[in-house]
Amino acid sequence: MERAKRKKVSAKQKTIQKLTQIEREKERKMLNLIAEIIVEASLRELYETGD
């Protein structure tokens, strides 16, 4: 019985870790997208004012 409880807890911990990893990846992708948009807008502005 104790062994089954440990497996259940272990499975829950693994699920939580996986979800946390997925959330971190989503955050990283969002930040990269925001940075890309800012850089693109800045370069476009520099290009347009450089003429």
N, C-alpha and C positions, 0 to 999 in steps of 0.2 A: 504494500500500500504506500509506504514511504517512497519507494522507488517511482511509482506512478506520479506522485506529487512533484517529485524532483523533475521528472520529464516534462510535466505540465508547466512548471515554473520556467524551466529551461526554454521551452518552446515559446512562452510568452516573452521572455527576455530577448530571444532571437528575433521575434516579430517586432518588438519595440526598437531594437537596434537597426533592423532593416528599414523600418519606417523613418527613423531618425536620419539614416543615411540618405534615403530618398528625398526627405525634406531639405537636407543640406545641399544636395545636388540641384534641386529646384532653385534654391536661393542663389547658388553660385551661377547658374545659368541666367537667372534674372539680372543679377548684378553685371554679368558680362554683356548682356543685351543692352542694359542701360548705358554702360560705358561705351559700347560700340555706337549707340545712337548719339551720345554726346560728342564723341570724336568725329563722327561723320558730319554732324551739324557744324562743328567748329571748323573743320576743313572746308566745308562748302562755303561758309561765311568768309574765310580767308581767301578762298579762290575768287569769290565774287567781288570782294573789296580790292583784290590785287590788280584788277584790270584797269 
